[in-house]
Protein backbone atom coordinates (compact mmCIF):
# COMPACT_ATOMS: atom_id res chain seq x y z
CA UNK A 1 0.00 0.00 0.00
CA UNK A 2 1.14 3.55 -0.72
CA UNK A 3 1.04 5.55 2.51
CA UNK A 4 1.53 9.29 2.87
CA UNK A 5 2.83 10.14 6.33
CA UNK A 6 1.65 13.60 7.35
CA UNK A 7 2.94 15.21 10.54
CA UNK A 8 0.85 17.85 12.29
CA UNK A 9 2.93 19.45 15.09
CA UNK A 10 -0.03 21.13 16.74
CA UNK A 11 -0.68 21.70 20.44
CA UNK A 12 -3.01 24.67 20.14
CA UNK A 13 -6.10 22.49 20.30
CA UNK A 14 -5.16 21.04 23.68
CA UNK A 15 -3.25 24.08 24.96
CA UNK A 16 -0.58 21.87 26.51
CA UNK A 17 2.88 22.11 24.89
CA UNK A 18 4.83 18.96 24.06
CA UNK A 19 2.36 17.09 21.88
CA UNK A 20 3.62 19.04 18.87
CA UNK A 21 6.87 17.08 19.21
CA UNK A 22 5.09 13.76 18.72
CA UNK A 23 5.52 13.45 14.94
CA UNK A 24 9.28 13.93 14.99
CA UNK A 25 9.81 11.62 17.97
CA UNK A 26 7.87 8.89 16.18
CA UNK A 27 10.06 9.44 13.13
CA UNK A 28 13.20 9.26 15.27
CA UNK A 29 11.97 5.90 16.54
CA UNK A 30 11.65 4.46 13.05
CA UNK A 31 7.97 4.74 12.20
CA UNK A 32 8.95 4.69 8.53
CA UNK A 33 10.93 1.47 8.93
CA UNK A 34 8.04 -0.19 10.72
CA UNK A 35 5.67 0.36 7.81
CA UNK A 36 8.30 -0.57 5.24
CA UNK A 37 8.97 -3.83 7.11
CA UNK A 38 5.34 -4.81 6.53
CA UNK A 39 5.59 -4.27 2.80
CA UNK A 40 4.24 -0.72 2.51
CA UNK A 41 5.64 2.08 0.39
CA UNK A 42 5.57 5.01 2.79
CA UNK A 43 6.31 8.59 1.80
CA UNK A 44 7.13 11.13 4.48
CA UNK A 45 5.47 14.40 3.49
CA UNK A 46 7.00 16.19 6.46
CA UNK A 47 5.22 18.41 8.96
CA UNK A 48 2.50 20.91 8.19
CA UNK A 49 3.35 24.52 8.89
CA UNK A 50 1.88 25.87 12.12
CA UNK A 51 1.72 29.68 12.14
CA UNK A 52 3.13 31.78 14.91
CA UNK A 53 0.85 32.70 17.77
CA UNK A 54 0.76 34.79 20.91
CA UNK A 55 0.00 32.78 24.05
CA UNK A 56 -1.47 35.79 25.83
CA UNK A 57 -3.98 36.24 23.01
CA UNK A 58 -5.32 32.70 22.82
CA UNK A 59 -8.93 33.92 22.97
CA UNK A 60 -8.46 36.77 20.52
CA UNK A 61 -10.71 35.17 17.87
CA UNK A 62 -13.46 33.87 20.15
CA UNK A 63 -14.22 34.07 23.85
CA UNK A 64 -14.56 30.27 24.27
CA UNK A 65 -12.30 28.79 21.59
CA UNK A 66 -8.55 29.08 21.92
CA UNK A 67 -6.33 29.82 18.91
CA UNK A 68 -9.27 29.53 16.53
CA UNK A 69 -7.76 31.15 13.43
CA UNK A 70 -4.49 29.21 13.71
CA UNK A 71 -6.31 25.90 14.16
CA UNK A 72 -8.60 26.63 11.22
CA UNK A 73 -5.61 27.47 9.03
CA UNK A 74 -3.67 24.31 9.88
CA UNK A 75 -6.75 22.12 9.47
CA UNK A 76 -7.63 23.64 6.12
CA UNK A 77 -4.16 22.84 4.81
CA UNK A 78 -4.37 19.35 6.29
CA UNK A 79 -7.75 18.77 4.65
CA UNK A 80 -6.33 19.55 1.22
CA UNK A 81 -3.28 17.36 1.78
CA UNK A 82 -5.46 14.44 2.87
CA UNK A 83 -7.76 14.96 -0.11
CA UNK A 84 -4.78 15.14 -2.48
CA UNK A 85 -3.38 11.93 -1.01
CA UNK A 86 -6.64 10.09 -1.59
CA UNK A 87 -6.85 11.43 -5.15
CA UNK A 88 -3.41 9.93 -5.79
CA UNK A 89 -4.55 6.52 -4.47
CA UNK A 90 -2.48 6.85 -1.30
CA UNK A 91 -3.48 6.19 2.29
CA UNK A 92 -3.14 9.34 4.44
CA UNK A 93 -1.64 8.51 7.85
CA UNK A 94 -1.83 11.67 9.94
CA UNK A 95 0.28 11.80 13.10
CA UNK A 96 -0.18 14.45 15.74
CA UNK A 97 -0.24 16.63 17.44
CA UNK A 98 -3.52 17.07 19.27
CA UNK A 99 -6.91 15.77 18.18
CA UNK A 100 -8.16 19.07 16.79
CA UNK A 101 -6.48 17.88 13.58
CA UNK A 102 -9.26 15.30 13.23
CA UNK A 103 -11.49 17.96 11.69
CA UNK A 104 -8.98 18.60 8.91
CA UNK A 105 -8.57 14.91 8.19
CA UNK A 106 -12.31 14.32 8.07
CA UNK A 107 -12.86 17.35 5.87
CA UNK A 108 -10.37 16.09 3.31
CA UNK A 109 -11.77 12.57 3.34
CA UNK A 110 -15.30 13.93 3.06
CA UNK A 111 -14.47 15.91 -0.05
CA UNK A 112 -13.31 12.67 -1.64
CA UNK A 113 -16.13 10.35 -0.57
CA UNK A 114 -19.07 12.65 0.15
CA UNK A 115 -22.02 11.03 1.89
CA UNK A 116 -20.48 7.56 1.57
CA UNK A 117 -18.26 8.17 4.58
CA UNK A 118 -18.20 7.11 8.19
CA UNK A 119 -15.74 7.66 11.03
CA UNK A 120 -14.59 5.40 13.84
CA UNK A 121 -13.42 7.57 16.73
CA UNK A 122 -11.39 5.59 19.30
CA UNK A 123 -10.94 7.95 22.24
CA UNK A 124 -11.43 8.34 25.97
CA UNK A 125 -13.34 11.51 25.09
CA UNK A 126 -16.22 12.20 22.76
CA UNK A 127 -14.66 15.31 21.18
CA UNK A 128 -18.21 16.47 20.47
CA UNK A 129 -18.28 19.66 22.52
CA UNK A 130 -19.07 22.99 20.90
CA UNK A 131 -18.07 26.50 21.90
CA UNK A 132 -21.33 26.60 23.84
CA UNK A 133 -20.70 23.42 25.85
CA UNK A 134 -16.91 23.27 26.23
CA UNK A 135 -15.72 23.79 29.82
CA UNK A 136 -12.18 24.63 28.66
CA UNK A 137 -12.34 26.29 25.25
CA UNK A 138 -9.89 23.67 23.95
CA UNK A 139 -10.73 22.94 20.32
CA UNK A 140 -9.38 19.38 20.50
CA UNK A 141 -12.66 18.64 22.26
CA UNK A 142 -14.71 19.89 19.28
CA UNK A 143 -13.54 18.30 15.99
CA UNK A 144 -16.07 15.50 15.75
CA UNK A 145 -19.06 17.70 16.54
CA UNK A 146 -17.85 20.25 13.98
CA UNK A 147 -17.54 17.51 11.38
CA UNK A 148 -21.18 16.66 12.08
CA UNK A 149 -22.14 20.28 11.50
CA UNK A 150 -22.49 21.28 15.15
CA UNK A 151 -20.82 24.36 16.57
CA UNK A 152 -19.18 27.50 15.22
CA UNK A 153 -19.34 28.09 11.46
CA UNK A 154 -15.58 28.62 11.21
CA UNK A 155 -15.22 24.96 12.16
CA UNK A 156 -18.33 23.45 10.58
CA UNK A 157 -17.56 25.07 7.21
CA UNK A 158 -13.84 24.28 7.22
CA UNK A 159 -12.44 23.48 3.74
CA UNK A 160 -15.94 23.38 2.25
CA UNK A 161 -19.40 24.44 3.36
CA UNK A 162 -21.52 21.88 5.18
CA UNK A 163 -21.51 18.61 7.08
CA UNK A 164 -18.51 16.33 6.66
CA UNK A 165 -19.99 13.15 8.14
CA UNK A 166 -23.56 12.30 9.03
CA UNK A 167 -24.19 11.65 12.76
CA UNK A 168 -25.61 8.19 12.00
CA UNK A 169 -22.26 7.25 10.43
CA UNK A 170 -20.23 8.15 13.53
CA UNK A 171 -18.96 5.31 15.71
CA UNK A 172 -17.26 6.17 19.03
CA UNK A 173 -15.36 3.57 21.06
CA UNK A 174 -13.65 3.76 24.44
CA UNK A 175 -15.30 6.95 25.69
CA UNK A 176 -15.28 7.34 29.46
CA UNK A 177 -14.88 11.07 30.10
CA UNK A 178 -17.92 12.78 28.58
CA UNK A 179 -19.13 16.27 29.43
CA UNK A 180 -22.79 17.04 30.04
CA UNK A 181 -23.14 18.79 26.70
CA UNK A 182 -21.63 15.81 24.93
CA UNK A 183 -24.07 13.43 26.59
CA UNK A 184 -26.92 15.59 25.31
CA UNK A 185 -25.52 15.49 21.77
CA UNK A 186 -25.16 11.71 21.95
CA UNK A 187 -28.80 11.40 23.00
CA UNK A 188 -30.21 14.00 20.63
CA UNK A 189 -28.43 12.56 17.60
CA UNK A 190 -28.62 8.87 18.60
CA UNK A 191 -24.88 8.44 18.11
CA UNK A 192 -23.31 5.01 18.03
CA UNK A 193 -21.24 4.97 21.23
CA UNK A 194 -19.56 2.11 23.09
CA UNK A 195 -18.06 3.35 26.33
CA UNK A 196 -15.25 1.67 28.19
CA UNK A 197 -17.88 0.38 30.62
CA UNK A 198 -19.73 -1.24 27.72
CA UNK A 199 -16.53 -2.93 26.64
CA UNK A 200 -15.73 -4.19 30.14
CA UNK A 201 -19.29 -5.40 30.79
CA UNK A 202 -20.08 -6.95 27.40
CA UNK A 203 -16.56 -8.09 26.54
CA UNK A 204 -14.39 -6.82 23.72
CA UNK A 205 -15.48 -9.58 21.32
CA UNK A 206 -19.16 -8.73 21.69
CA UNK A 207 -18.57 -5.00 21.30
CA UNK A 208 -16.48 -5.53 18.17
CA UNK A 209 -19.25 -7.71 16.74
CA UNK A 210 -21.80 -4.99 17.47
CA UNK A 211 -19.55 -2.39 15.84
CA UNK A 212 -19.05 -4.45 12.70
CA UNK A 213 -22.77 -5.22 12.45
CA UNK A 214 -23.63 -1.52 12.81
CA UNK A 215 -21.13 -0.53 10.13
CA UNK A 216 -22.37 -3.22 7.74
CA UNK A 217 -25.95 -2.12 8.36
CA UNK A 218 -24.99 1.45 7.43
CA UNK A 219 -23.72 0.23 4.01
CA UNK A 220 -20.86 2.73 4.26
CA UNK A 221 -17.95 1.77 1.99
CA UNK A 222 -15.39 4.34 3.16
CA UNK A 223 -14.29 4.87 6.74
CA UNK A 224 -11.86 7.21 8.47
CA UNK A 225 -10.22 5.89 11.65
CA UNK A 226 -9.24 8.48 14.24
CA UNK A 227 -7.20 6.94 17.04
CA UNK A 228 -6.38 8.84 20.22
CA UNK A 229 -3.83 7.09 22.41
CA UNK A 230 -5.71 8.18 25.54
CA UNK A 231 -8.22 5.44 24.74
CA UNK A 232 -5.65 3.27 26.51
CA UNK A 233 -5.56 3.23 30.30
CA UNK A 234 -3.62 6.11 31.82
CA UNK A 235 -0.98 3.75 33.25
CA UNK A 236 -0.12 2.71 29.68
CA UNK A 237 0.04 6.24 28.26
CA UNK A 238 1.36 8.69 30.87
CA UNK A 239 2.66 10.75 27.96
CA UNK A 240 -0.66 12.13 26.79
CA UNK A 241 -2.31 15.42 27.66
CA UNK A 242 -5.62 14.20 29.07
CA UNK A 243 -5.08 10.67 30.44
CA UNK A 244 -8.07 8.88 31.95
CA UNK A 245 -7.90 5.83 34.18
CA UNK A 246 -10.01 2.69 33.80
CA UNK A 247 -9.20 2.61 30.10
CA UNK A 248 -8.56 -0.07 27.52
CA UNK A 249 -5.62 -2.43 27.70
CA UNK A 250 -3.27 -3.23 24.83
CA UNK A 251 -5.03 -6.43 23.80
CA UNK A 252 -8.45 -4.76 23.76
CA UNK A 253 -7.16 -2.00 21.50
CA UNK A 254 -5.49 -4.54 19.22
CA UNK A 255 -8.73 -6.48 18.94
CA UNK A 256 -10.57 -3.29 17.99
CA UNK A 257 -7.95 -2.36 15.39
CA UNK A 258 -7.81 -5.86 13.93
CA UNK A 259 -11.57 -6.06 13.50
CA UNK A 260 -11.78 -2.54 12.08
CA UNK A 261 -9.14 -3.22 9.45
CA UNK A 262 -10.71 -6.57 8.61
CA UNK A 263 -13.68 -4.67 7.16
CA UNK A 264 -11.42 -3.46 4.31
CA UNK A 265 -13.02 -0.01 4.24
CA UNK A 266 -10.50 2.09 6.21
CA UNK A 267 -9.20 4.72 3.76
CA UNK A 268 -7.35 7.08 6.13
CA UNK A 269 -6.23 7.37 9.74
CA UNK A 270 -5.19 9.75 12.52
CA UNK A 271 -2.82 8.79 15.34
CA UNK A 272 -2.84 11.56 17.93
CA UNK A 273 -2.10 13.00 21.38
CA UNK A 274 1.36 11.51 22.05
CA UNK A 275 3.23 14.01 24.21
CA UNK A 276 6.86 12.85 24.63
CA UNK A 277 7.69 15.72 27.01
CA UNK A 278 5.54 14.29 29.81
CA UNK A 279 6.19 10.61 29.10
CA UNK A 280 7.59 8.43 31.89
CA UNK A 281 10.41 5.98 31.16
CA UNK A 282 9.34 5.94 27.49
CA UNK A 283 6.26 3.94 28.48
CA UNK A 284 3.98 5.81 26.09
CA UNK A 285 6.55 5.78 23.29
CA UNK A 286 6.98 2.01 23.52
CA UNK A 287 3.23 1.43 23.52
CA UNK A 288 2.79 3.80 20.58
CA UNK A 289 5.39 1.95 18.54
CA UNK A 290 3.73 -1.34 19.48
CA UNK A 291 0.39 -0.02 18.24
CA UNK A 292 1.88 1.37 15.04
CA UNK A 293 3.56 -1.95 14.27
CA UNK A 294 0.22 -3.68 14.73
CA UNK A 295 -1.50 -1.11 12.53
CA UNK A 296 1.10 -1.58 9.79
CA UNK A 297 0.63 -5.36 9.94
CA UNK A 298 -3.14 -5.19 9.71
CA UNK A 299 -3.14 -2.51 7.02
CA UNK A 300 -1.07 -4.92 4.93
CA UNK A 301 -3.41 -7.81 5.63
CA UNK A 302 -6.42 -5.66 4.80
CA UNK A 303 -4.84 -4.47 1.57
CA UNK A 304 -3.98 -8.02 0.52
CA UNK A 305 -7.65 -8.95 0.65
CA UNK A 306 -8.78 -6.17 -1.66
PyMOL commands that set and color helices and strands:
alter all, ss='L'
color gray80, all
select helices_A, chain A and resi 19-28+31-37+55-57+68-87+101-113+139-141+143-147+153-156+167-169+180-188+196-202+204-218+229-231+250-262+276-278+283-305
alter helices_A, ss='H'
color red, helices_A
select strands_A, chain A and resi 2-8+41-47+91-96+118-122+170-175+192-195+223-228+266-272
alter strands_A, ss='S'
color yellow, strands_A
deselect
rebuild
show_as cartoon
